[in-house]
Amino acid sequence: MKIQSYILNAAFIFLSTFTSCIDTNEEYEIPELEEVTTDSIEWLKLEESQKIGDYFILNEEVYCGEVAYNTFPLDGVDINSFEVLSNTKYAKDKNKVYYPLLTVCVDGENWGNCHAVEYIMDGTDPNSFEFLDKDYTKDKNHIYWRGKIVKEADPATFHMVIKEFDTTALDSRNSFSNGRITQDY
């Protein structure tokens, strides 16, 4: 199954690169979007023509990446329940949690952009999904770091210890750094 996914991604990257370099002689005007910002980390509803971090809604479709020519919308998003976790790369709707797991950058003659082509965090429960700290998140089943499951982590005992200048991720058996077990526990 993973080999099939890699083949599809390679084909997508090749086709998007090849087709994006063709000069269509069309003038593309970058749309103006309202940038929504906050100093805190909170779930925010994203509306038409608004942008929060890398996510934006344009023509009733959700995107993750730069607001530029040849950007593709995210598939299967429930736009009515879509929210972005401000000051992170996470988003969710009533069915899925999103994170830019694989981003493709394409350069044209006088333009370029980057957009997410893999973005669904498989098996994640959006109802219990929460941000912890230092790119760690969790739901009722798993701990995640930057959108990927930390298989060794126990969600029942996982917690963050915040000291004056340092934050450590721990569960009942291990200490974690950057989503991996550290040897100093």
Contact map, one row per residue, 1 for C-alpha under 8 A:
11111000000000000000000000000000000000000000000000000000000000000000000000000000000000000000000000000000000000000000000000000000000000000000000000000000000000000000000000000000000000000
11111100000000000000000000000000000000000000000000000000000000000000000000000000000000000000000000000000000000000000000000000000000000000000000000000000000000000000000000000000000000000
11111110000000000000000000000000000000000000000000000000000000000000000000000000000000000000000000000000000000000000000000000000000000000000000000000000000000000000000000000000000000000
11111111000000000000000000000000000000000000000000000000000000000000000000000000000000000000000000000000000000000000000000000000000000000000000000000000000000000000000000000000000000000
11111111100000000000000000000000000000000000000000000000000000000000000000000000000000000000000000000000000000000000000000000000000000000000000000000000000000000000000000000000000000000
01111111110000000000000000000000000000000000000000000000000000000000000000000000000000000000000000000000000000000000000000000000000000000000000000000000000000000000000000000000000000000
00111111111000000000000000000000000000000000000000000000000000000000000000000000000000000000000000000000000000000000000000000000000000000000000000000000000000000000000000000000000000000
00011111111100000000000000000000000000000000000000000000000000000000000000000000000000000000000000000000000000000000000000000000000000000000000000000000000000000000000000000000000000000
00001111111110000000000000000000000000000000000000000000000000000000000000000000000000000000000000000000000000000000100000000000000000000000000000000000000000000000000000000000000000000
00000111111111000000000000000000000000000000000000000000000000000000000000000000000000000000000000000000000000000000000000000000000000000000000000000000000000000000000000000000000000000
00000011111111100000000000000000000000000000000000000000000000000000000000000000000000000000000000000000000000000000000000000000000000000000000000000000000000000000000000000000000000000
00000001111111110000000000000000000000000000000000000000000000000000000000000000000000000000000000000000000000000000000000000000000000000000000000000000000000000000000000000000000000000
00000000111111111000000000000000000000000000000000000000000000000000000000000000000000000000000000000001000000000000000000000000000000000000000000000000000000000000000000000000000000000
00000000011111111100000000000000000000000000000000000000000000000000000000000000000000000000000000000000000000000000000000000000000000000000000000000000000000000000000000000000000000000
00000000001111111110000000000000000000000000000000000000000000000000000000000000000000000000000000000000000000000000000000000000000000000000000000000000000000000000000000000000000000000
00000000000111111111000000000000000000000000000000000000000000000000000000000000000000000000000000000000010000000000000000000000000000000000000000000000000000000000000000000000000000000
00000000000011111111100000000000000000000000000000000000000000000000000000000000000000000000000000000000011000000000000000000000000000000000000000000000000000000000000000000000000000000
00000000000001111111110000000000000000000000000000000000000000000000000000000000000000000000000000000000000000000000000000000000000000000000000000000000000000000000000000000000000000000
00000000000000111111110000000000000000000000000000000000000000000000000000000000000000000000000000000000000000000000000000000000000000000000000000000000000000000000000000000000000000000
00000000000000011111111000000000000000000000000000000000000000000000010000000000000000000000000000000000011100000000000000000000000000000000000000000000000000000000000000000000000000000
00000000000000001111111000000000000000000000000000000000000000000000000000000000000000000000000000000000001110000000000000000000000000000000000000000000000000000000000000000000000000000
00000000000000000111111100000000000000000000000000000000000000000000000000000000000000000000000000000000000000000000000000000000000000000000000000000000000000000000000000000000000000000
00000000000000000001111111000000000000000000000000000000000000000000000000000000000000000000000000000000000000000000000000000000000000000000000000000000000000000000000000000000000000000
00000000000000000000011111000000000000000000000000000000000000000000000000000000000000000000000000000000000000000000000000000000000000000000000000000000000000000000000000000000000000000
00000000000000000000001111100000000000000000000000000000000000000000000000000000000000000000000000000000000000000000000000000000000000000000000000000000000000000000000000000000000000000
00000000000000000000001111110000000000000000000000000000000000000000000000000000000000000000000000000000000000000000000000000000000000000000000000000000000000000000000000000000000000000
00000000000000000000000011111000000000000000000000000000000000000000000000000000000000000000000000000000000000000000000000000000000000000000000000000000000000000000000000000000000000000
00000000000000000000000001111100000000000000000000000000000000000000100000000000000000000000000000000000000000000000000000000000000000000000000000000000000000000000000000000000000000000
00000000000000000000000000111110000000000000000000000000000000000000000000000000000000000000000000000000000000000000000000000000000000000000000000000000000000000000000000000000000000000
00000000000000000000000000011111000000000000000000000000000000000011100000000000000000000000000000000000000000000000000000000000000000000000000000000000000000000000000000000000000000000
00000000000000000000000000001111100000000000000000000000000000000010000000000000000000000000000000000000000000000000000000000000000000000000000000000000000000000000000000000000000000000
00000000000000000000000000000111110000000000000010000000000000000000000000000000000000000000000000000000000000000000000000000000000000000000000000000000000000000000000000000000000000000
00000000000000000000000000000011111000000000000011100001000000000000000000000000000000000000000000000000000000000000000000000000000000000000000000000000000000000000000000000000000000000
00000000000000000000000000000001111100000000000011100000000000000000000000000000000000000000000000000000000000000000000000000000000000000000000000000000000000000000000000000000000000000
00000000000000000000000000000000111110000000000001110000000000000000000000000000000000000000000000000000000000000000000000000000000000000000000000000000000000000000000000000000000000000
00000000000000000000000000000000011111000000000001110000000000000000000000000000000000000000000000000000000000000000000000000000000000000000000000000000000000000000000000000000000000000
00000000000000000000000000000000001111100000000000010000000000000000000000000000000001000000000000000000000000000000000000000000000000000000000000000000000000000000000000000000000000000
00000000000000000000000000000000000111111000000000000000000000000000000000000000000001100000000000000000000000000000000000000000000000000000000000000000000000000000000000000000000000000
00000000000000000000000000000000000011111000000000000000000000000000000000000000000000100000000000000000000000000000000000000000000000000000000000000000000000000000000000000000000000000
00000000000000000000000000000000000001111100000000000000000000000000000000000000000001100000000000000000000000000000000000000000000000000000000000000000000000000000000000000000000000000
00000000000000000000000000000000000001111110000000000000000000000000000000000000000011110000000000000000000000000000000000000000000000000000000000000000000000000000000000000000000000000
00000000000000000000000000000000000000011111000000000000000000000000000000000000000111000000000000000000000000000000000000000000000000000000000000000000000000000000000000000000000000000
00000000000000000000000000000000000000001111100000000000000000000000000000000000001111000000000000000000000000000000000000000000000000000000000000000000000000000000000000000000000000000
00000000000000000000000000000000000000000111110000000000000000000000000000000000001111000000000000000000000000000000000000000000000000000000000000000000000000000000000000000000000000000
00000000000000000000000000000000000000000011111000000000000000000000000000000000111100000000000000000000000000000000000000000000000000000000000000000000000000000000000000000000000000000
00000000000000000000000000000000000000000001111101110001100000000000000000000000011100000000000000000000000000000000000000000000000000000000000000000000000000000000000000000000000000000
00000000000000000000000000000000000000000000111111000000100000000000000000000000000000000000000000000000000000000000000000000000000000000000000000000000000000000000000000000000000000000
00000000000000000000000000000000000000000000011111000001111100000000000000000000000000000000000000000000000000000000000000000000000000000000000000000000000000000000000000000000000000000
00000000000000000000000000000001110000000000001111100001111000000000000000000000000000000000000000000000000000000000000000000000000000000000000000000000000000000000000000000000000000000
00000000000000000000000000000000111100000000011111110001110000000000000000000000000000000000000000000000000000000000000000000000000000000000000000000000000000000000000000000000000000000
00000000000000000000000000000000111100000000010011111111100000000000000000000000000000000000000000000000000000000000000000000000000000000000000000000000000000000000000000000000000000000
00000000000000000000000000000000001110000000010001111111000000000000000000000000000101000000000000000000000000000000000000000000000000000000000000000000000000000000000000000000000000000
00000000000000000000000000000000000000000000000000111110000000000000000000000000000001111000000000000000000000000000000000000000000000000000000000000000000000000000000000000000000000000
00000000000000000000000000000000000000000000000000111111000000111100000000000000000000001000000000000000000000000000000000000000000000000000000000000000000000000000000000000000000000000
00000000000000000000000000000000000000000000000000111111100001111000000000000000000100000000000000000000000000000000000000000000000000000000000000000000000000000000000000000000000000000
00000000000000000000000000000000100000000000010111110111110001110000000000000000000000000000000000000000000000000000000000000000000000000000000000000000000000000000000000000000000000000
00000000000000000000000000000000000000000000011111100011111111100000000000000000000000000000000000000000000000000000000000000000000000000000000000000000000000000000000000000000000000000
00000000000000000000000000000000000000000000000111000001111111100000000000000000000000000000000000000000000000000000000000000000000000000000000000000000000000000000000000000000000000000
00000000000000000000000000000000000000000000000110000000111110000000000000000000000000000000000000000000000000000000000000000000000000000000000000000000000000000000000000000000000000000
00000000000000000000000000000000000000000000000100000000111111000000000000000010000000000000000000000000000000000000000000000000000000000000000000000000000000000000000000000000000000000
00000000000000000000000000000000000000000000000000000000111111100000000011000010000000000000000000000000000000000000000000000000000000000000000000000000000000000000000000000000000000000
00000000000000000000000000000000000000000000000000000011110111110000000011001010000000000000000000000000000000000000000000000000000000000000000000000000000000000000000000000000000000000
00000000000000000000000000000000000000000000000000000111110011111000001111000000000000000000000000000000000000000010000000000000000000000000000000000000000000000000000000000000000000000
00000000000000000000000000000000000000000000000000000111000001111100000011000000000000000000000000010000000000000011000000000000000000000000000000000000000000000000000000000000000000000
00000000000000000000000000000000000000000000000000000110000000111110001000000000000000000000000000000000000000001111000000000000000000000000000000000000000000000000000000000000000000000
00000000000000000000000000000000000000000000000000000100000000011111001000000000000000000000000000000000000000001110000000000000000000000000000000000000000000000000000000000000000000000
00000000000000000000000000000110000000000000000000000000000000001111101000000000000000000000000000000000000000001000000000000000000000000000000000000000000000000000000000000000000000000
00000000000000000000000000000100000000000000000000000000000000000111111000000000000000000000000000000000000000011000000000000000000000000000000000000000000000000000000000000000000000000
00000000000000000000000000010100000000000000000000000000000000000011111000000000000000000000000000000000000000111000000000000000000000000000000000000000000000000000000000000000000000000
00000000000000000001000000000000000000000000000000000000000000000001111100000000000000000000000000000000000000001000000000000000000000000000000000000000000000000000000000000000000000000
00000000000000000000000000000000000000000000000000000000000000101111111110000000000000000000000000000000000000001110000000000000000000000000000000000000000000000000000000000000000000000
00000000000000000000000000000000000000000000000000000000000000100000011111000000000000000000000000000000000000000010000000000000000000000000000000000000000000000000000000000000000000000
00000000000000000000000000000000000000000000000000000000000011110000001111100000000000000000000000000000000000000000000000000000000000000000000000000000000000000000000000000000000000000
00000000000000000000000000000000000000000000000000000000000011110000000111111000000000000000000000000000000000000000100000000000000000000000000000000000000000000000000000000000000000000
00000000000000000000000000000000000000000000000000000000000000000000000011111000000000000000000000000000000000000000000000000000000000000000000000000000000000000000000000000000000000000
00000000000000000000000000000000000000000000000000000000000000000000000001111100000000000000000000000000000000000000000000000000000000000000000000000000000000000000000000000000000000000
00000000000000000000000000000000000000000000000000000000000001000000000001111110010000000000100000000000000000000000000000000000000000000000000000000000000000000000000000000000000000000
00000000000000000000000000000000000000000000000000000000000000000000000000011111110000000000111000000000000000000000000000000000000000000000000000000000000000000000000000000000000000000
00000000000000000000000000000000000000000000000000000000000111000000000000001111110000000000100000000000000000000000000000000000000000000000000000000000000000000000000000000000000000000
00000000000000000000000000000000000000000000000000000000000000000000000000000111110000000000100000000000000000000000000000000000000000000000000000000000000000000000000000000000000000000
00000000000000000000000000000000000000000000100000000000000000000000000000000111111000000001110000000000000000000000000000000000000000000000000000000000000000000000000000000000000000000
00000000000000000000000000000000000000000000110000000000000000000000000000001111111100000011110000000000000000000000000000000000000000000000000000000000000000000000000000000000000000000
00000000000000000000000000000000000000000011110000000000000000000000000000000000111110000011100000000000000000000000000000000000000000000000000000000000000000000000000000000000000000000
00000000000000000000000000000000000000000111110000010010000000000000000000000000011111001111000000000000000000000000000000000000000000000000000000000000000000000000000000000000000000000
00000000000000000000000000000000000000001111000000000000000000000000000000000000001111111110000000000000000000000000000000000000000000000000000000000000000000000000000000000000000000000
00000000000000000000000000000000000011011111000000011000000000000000000000000000000111111100000000000000000000000000000000000000000000000000000000000000000000000000000000000000000000000
00000000000000000000000000000000000001111000000000001000000000000000000000000000000011111000000000000000000000000000000000000000000000000000000000000000000000000000000000000000000000000
00000000000000000000000000000000000000001000000000001000000000000000000000000000000011111100000000000000000000000000000000000000000000100000000000000000000000000000000000000000000000000
00000000000000000000000000000000000000000000000000001100000000000000000000000000000111111110000000110000000000000000000000000000000000000000000000000000000000000000000000000000000000000
00000000000000000000000000000000000000000000000000000000000000000000000000000000000111011111000011100000000000000000000000000000000000000000000000000000000000000000000000000000000000000
00000000000000000000000000000000000000000000000000000000000000000000000000000000011110001111100011100000000000000000000000000000000000000000000000000000000000000000000000000000000000000
00000000000000000000000000000000000000000000000000000000000000000000000000000000111100000111111111000000000000000000000000000100000000000000000000000000000000000000000000000000000000000
00000000000000000000000000000000000000000000000000000000000000000000000000001111111000000011111110000000000000000000000000000100000000000000000000000000000000000000000000000000000000000
00000000000000000000000000000000000000000000000000000000000000000000000000000100110000000001111100000000000000000000000000000110000000000000000000000000000000000000000000000000000000000
00000000000000000000000000000000000000000000000000000000000000000000000000000100000000000001111110000000000000000000000000001100000000000000000000000000000000000000000000000000000000000
00000000000000000000000000000000000000000000000000000000000000000000000000000000000000000001111111000000000000000000000111011100000000000000000000000000000000000000000000000000000000000
00000000000000000000000000000000000000000000000000000000000000000000000000000000000000000111101111100000000000000000000111011100000000000000000000000000000000000000000000000000000000000
00000000000000000000000000000000000000000000000000000000000000000000000000000000000000000111000111110000000000000000001110000000000000000000000000100000000000000000000000000000000000000
00000000000000000000000000000000000000000000000000000000000000000000000000000000000000001110000011111000000000000000001110000000000000000000000001100000000000000000000000000000000000000
00000000000000000000000000000000000000000000000000000000000000010000000000000000000000001000000001111110000000000001111100000000000000000000000000100000000000000000000000000000000000000
00000000000000000000000000000000000000000000000000000000000000000000000000000000000000000000000000111110000000000001111100000000000000000000000001100000000000000000000000000000000000000
00000000000000000000000000000000000000000000000000000000000000000000000000000000000000000000000000011111000000000001111000000000000000000000000000000000000000000000000000000000000000000
00000000000000000000000000000000000000000000000000000000000000000000000000000000000000000000000000011111100000000111110000000000000000000000000000000000000000000000000000000000000000000
00000000000010000000000000000000000000000000000000000000000000000000000000000000000000000000000000000111110000000111100000000000000000000000000000000000000000000000000000000000000000000
00000000000000000000000000000000000000000000000000000000000000000000000000000000000000000000000000000011111000011110000000000000000000000000000000000000000000000000000000000000000000000
00000000000000011001000000000000000000000000000000000000000000000000000000000000000000000000000000000001111100011100000000000000000000000000000000000000000000000000000000000000000000000
00000000000000001001100000000000000000000000000000000000000000000000000000000000000000000000000000000000111111111000000000000000000000000000000000000000000000000000000000000000000000000
00000000000000000001100000000000000000000000000000000000000000000000000000000000000000000000000000000000011111110000000000000000000000000000000000000000000000000000000000000000000000000
00000000000000000000100000000000000000000000000000000000000000000000000000000000000000000000000000000000001111100000000000000000000000000000000000000000000000000000000000000000000000000
00000000000000000000000000000000000000000000000000000000000000000000000000000000000000000000000000000000001111110000000000000000000000000000000000000000000000000000000000000000000000000
00000000000000000000000000000000000000000000000000000000000000000000100000000000000000000000000000000000001111111000000000000000000000000000000000000000000000000000000000000000000000000
00000000000000000000000000000000000000000000000000000000000000000001100000000000000000000000000000000000111101111100000000000000000000000000000000000000000000000000000000000000000000000
00000000000000000000000000000000000000000000000000000000000000001111111000000000000000000000000000000000111000111110000000000000000000000000000000000000000000000000000000000000000000000
00000000000000000000000000000000000000000000000000000000000000001100001000000000000000000000000000000011110000011111000000000000000000000000000000000000000000000000000000000000000000000
00000000000000000000000000000000000000000000000000000000000000111100001100000000000000000000000000000011100000001111100000000000000000000000000000000000000000000000000000000000000000000
00000000000000000000000000000000000000000000000000000000000000011000000000000000000000000000000000011111000000000111111000000000000000000000000000000000000000000000000000000000000000000
00000000100000000000000000000000000000000000000000000000000000000000000001000000000000000000000000011111000000000011111000000000000000000000000000000000000000000000000000000000000000000
00000000000000000000000000000000000000000000000000000000000000000000000000000000000000000000000000011110000000000001111100000000000000000000000000000000000000000000000000000000000000000
00000000000000000000000000000000000000000000000000000000000000000000000000000000000000000000000001111100000000000001111110000000000000000000000000000000000000000000000000000000000000000
00000000000000000000000000000000000000000000000000000000000000000000000000000000000000000000000111111000000000000000011111000000000000000000000000000000000000000000000000000000000000000
00000000000000000000000000000000000000000000000000000000000000000000000000000000000000000000000111100000000000000000001111110000000000000000000000110000000000000000000000000000000000000
00000000000000000000000000000000000000000000000000000000000000000000000000000000000000000000000110000000000000000000000111110000000000000000000000000000000000000000000000000000000000000
00000000000000000000000000000000000000000000000000000000000000000000000000000000000000000000000000000000000000000000000011111000000000000000000000000000000000000000000000000000000000000
00000000000000000000000000000000000000000000000000000000000000000000000000000000000000000000000110000000000000000000000011111100100000000010110000000000000000000000000000000000000000000
00000000000000000000000000000000000000000000000000000000000000000000000000000000000000000000001110000000000000000000000000111111100000000011100000000000000000000000000000000000000000000
00000000000000000000000000000000000000000000000000000000000000000000000000000000000000000001111110000000000000000000000000011111100000000010000000000000000000000000000000000000000000000
00000000000000000000000000000000000000000000000000000000000000000000000000000000000000000000010000000000000000000000000000001111100000000010000000000000000000000000000000000000000000000
00000000000000000000000000000000000000000000000000000000000000000000000000000000000000000000000000000000000000000000000000001111110000000111000000000000000000000000000000000000000000000
00000000000000000000000000000000000000000000000000000000000000000000000000000000000000000000000000000000000000000000000000011111111000001111000000000000000000000000000000000000000000000
00000000000000000000000000000000000000000000000000000000000000000000000000000000000000000000000000000000000000000000000000000001111100001110000000000000000000000000000000000000000000000
00000000000000000000000000000000000000000000000000000000000000000000000000000000000000000000000000000000000000000000000000000000111110111100000000000000000000000000000000000000000000000
00000000000000000000000000000000000000000000000000000000000000000000000000000000000000000000000000000000000000000000000000000000011111111100000000000000000000110000000000000000000000000
00000000000000000000000000000000000000000000000000000000000000000000000000000000000000000000000000000000000000000000000000000000001111111000000000000000000000010000000000000000000000000
00000000000000000000000000000000000000000000000000000000000000000000000000000000000000000000000000000000000000000000000000000000000111110000000000000000000000000000001000000000000000000
00000000000000000000000000000000000000000000000000000000000000000000000000000000000000010000000000000000000000000000000000000000001111111000000011000000000000000000000000000000000000000
00000000000000000000000000000000000000000000000000000000000000000000000000000000000000000000000000000000000000000000000000000000001111111100001111000000000000000000000000000000001000000
00000000000000000000000000000000000000000000000000000000000000000000000000000000000000000000000000000000000000000000000000000000111110111110001110000000000000000000000000000000000000000
00000000000000000000000000000000000000000000000000000000000000000000000000000000000000000000000000000000000000000000000000000001111100011111111100000000001000000000000000000000000000000
00000000000000000000000000000000000000000000000000000000000000000000000000000000000000000000000000000000000000000000000000011111110000001111111000000000001000000000000000000000000000000
00000000000000000000000000000000000000000000000000000000000000000000000000000000000000000000000000000000000000000000000000001001100000000111110000000000001000000000000000000000000000000
00000000000000000000000000000000000000000000000000000000000000000000000000000000000000000000000000000000000000000000000000011000000000000111111000000000001000000000000000000000000000000
00000000000000000000000000000000000000000000000000000000000000000000000000000000000000000000000000000000000000000000000000010000000000000111111100001110111000000000000000000000000000000
00000000000000000000000000000000000000000000000000000000000000000000000000000000000000000000000000000000000000000000000000000000000000011110111110001110111001000000000000000000000000000
00000000000000000000000000000000000000000000000000000000000000000000000000000000000000000000000000000000000000000000000000000000000000011100011111111100000000000000000000000000001000000
00000000000000000000000000000000000000000000000000000000000000000000000000000000000000000000000000000000000000000000000000000000000000111000001111111100000000000000000000000000011000000
00000000000000000000000000000000000000000000000000000000000000000000000000000000000000000000000000101000000000000000000000000000000000110000000111110000000000000000000000000000000000000
00000000000000000000000000000000000000000000000000000000000000000000000000000000000000000000000001111000000000000000000010000000000000000000000111111000000000000000000000000000000000000
00000000000000000000000000000000000000000000000000000000000000000000000000000000000000000000000000000000000000000000000010000000000000000000000111111100000000000000000000000000000000000
00000000000000000000000000000000000000000000000000000000000000000000000000000000000000000000000000000000000000000000000000000000000000000000011110111110000000000000000000000000000000000
00000000000000000000000000000000000000000000000000000000000000000000000000000000000000000000000000000000000000000000000000000000000000000000011110011111100000000000000000000000001100000
00000000000000000000000000000000000000000000000000000000000000000000000000000000000000000000000000000000000000000000000000000000000000000000011000001111100000000000000000000000000000000
00000000000000000000000000000000000000000000000000000000000000000000000000000000000000000000000000000000000000000000000000000000000000000000000000000111110000000000000000000000000010000
00000000000000000000000000000000000000000000000000000000000000000000000000000000000000000000000000000000000000000000000000000000000000000000011000000111111001000000000000100100000000000
00000000000000000000000000000000000000000000000000000000000000000000000000000000000000000000000000000000000000000000000000000000000000000000011000000001111111000000000000110000000000000
00000000000000000000000000000000000000000000000000000000000000000000000000000000000000000000000000000000000000000000000000000000000000000111111000000000111111000000000000100000000000000
00000000000000000000000000000000000000000000000000000000000000000000000000000000000000000000000000000000000000000000000000000000000000000000000000000000011111000000000000000000000000000
00000000000000000000000000000000000000000000000000000000000000000000000000000000000000000000000000000000000000000000000000000000000000000000000000000000011111100000000001110000000000000
00000000000000000000000000000000000000000000000000000000000000000000000000000000000000000000000000000000000000000000000000000000000000000000001000000000111111110000000011110000000000000
00000000000000000000000000000000000000000000000000000000000000000000000000000000000000000000000000000000000000000000000000000000000100000000000000000000000011111000000011100000000000000
00000000000000000000000000000000000000000000000000000000000000000000000000000000000000000000000000000000000000000000000000000000000110000000000000000000000001111100001111000000000000000
00000000000000000000000000000000000000000000000000000000000000000000000000000000000000000000000000000000000000000000000000000000000000000000000000000000000000111110001111000000000000000
00000000000000000000000000000000000000000000000000000000000000000000000000000000000000000000000000000000000000000000000000000000000000000000000000000000000000011111111100000000000000000
00000000000000000000000000000000000000000000000000000000000000000000000000000000000000000000000000000000000000000000000000000000000000000000000000000000000000001111111000000000000000000
00000000000000000000000000000000000000000000000000000000000000000000000000000000000000000000000000000000000000000000000000000000000000000000000000000000000000000111110000000000000000000
00000000000000000000000000000000000000000000000000000000000000000000000000000000000000000000000000000000000000000000000000000000000000000000000000000000000000000111111000000000000000000
00000000000000000000000000000000000000000000000000000000000000000000000000000000000000000000000000000000000000000000000000000000000000000000000000000000000000000111111100000000000000000
00000000000000000000000000000000000000000000000000000000000000000000000000000000000000000000000000000000000000000000000000000000000001000000000000000000000000011110111110000000000000000
00000000000000000000000000000000000000000000000000000000000000000000000000000000000000000000000000000000000000000000000000000000000000000000000000000000000000011100011111000011100000000
00000000000000000000000000000000000000000000000000000000000000000000000000000000000000000000000000000000000000000000000000000000000000000000000000000000000001111000001111100011100000000
00000000000000000000000000000000000000000000000000000000000000000000000000000000000000000000000000000000000000000000000000000000000000000000000000000000000011111000000111111111000000000
00000000000000000000000000000000000000000000000000000000000000000000000000000000000000000000000000000000000000000000000000000000000000000000000000000000111011100000000011111110000000000
00000000000000000000000000000000000000000000000000000000000000000000000000000000000000000000000000000000000000000000000000000000000000000000000000000000010011000000000001111100000000000
00000000000000000000000000000000000000000000000000000000000000000000000000000000000000000000000000000000000000000000000000000000000000000000000000000000000000000000000001111110000000000
00000000000000000000000000000000000000000000000000000000000000000000000000000000000000000000000000000000000000000000000000000000000000000000000000000000100000000000000001111111000011001
00000000000000000000000000000000000000000000000000000000000000000000000000000000000000000000000000000000000000000000000000000000000000000000000000000000000000000000000111101111100011111
00000000000000000000000000000000000000000000000000000000000000000000000000000000000000000000000000000000000000000000000000000000000000000000000000000000000000000000000111000111111111000
00000000000000000000000000000000000000000000000000000000000000000000000000000000000000000000000000000000000000000000000000000000000000000000000000000000000000000000000110000011111111000
00000000000000000000000000000000000000000000000000000000000000000000000000000000000000000000000000000000000000000000000000000000000000000000000010000000000000000000000000000001111100000
00000000000000000000000000000000000000000000000000000000000000000000000000000000000000000000000000000000000000000000000000000000000000010000000110000100000000000000000000000001111110000
00000000000000000000000000000000000000000000000000000000000000000000000000000000000000000000000000000000000000000000000000000000000000000000000000000100000000000000000000000001111111000
00000000000000000000000000000000000000000000000000000000000000000000000000000000000000000000000000000000000000000000000000000000000000000000000000000001000000000000000000000111101111100
00000000000000000000000000000000000000000000000000000000000000000000000000000000000000000000000000000000000000000000000000000000000000000000000000000000000000000000000000000111100111111
00000000000000000000000000000000000000000000000000000000000000000000000000000000000000000000000000000000000000000000000000000000000000000000000000000000000000000000000000000010000011111
00000000000000000000000000000000000000000000000000000000000000000000000000000000000000000000000000000000000000000000000000000000000000000000000000000000000000000000000000000010000001111
00000000000000000000000000000000000000000000000000000000000000000000000000000000000000000000000000000000000000000000000000000000000000000000000000000000000000000000000000000110000001111
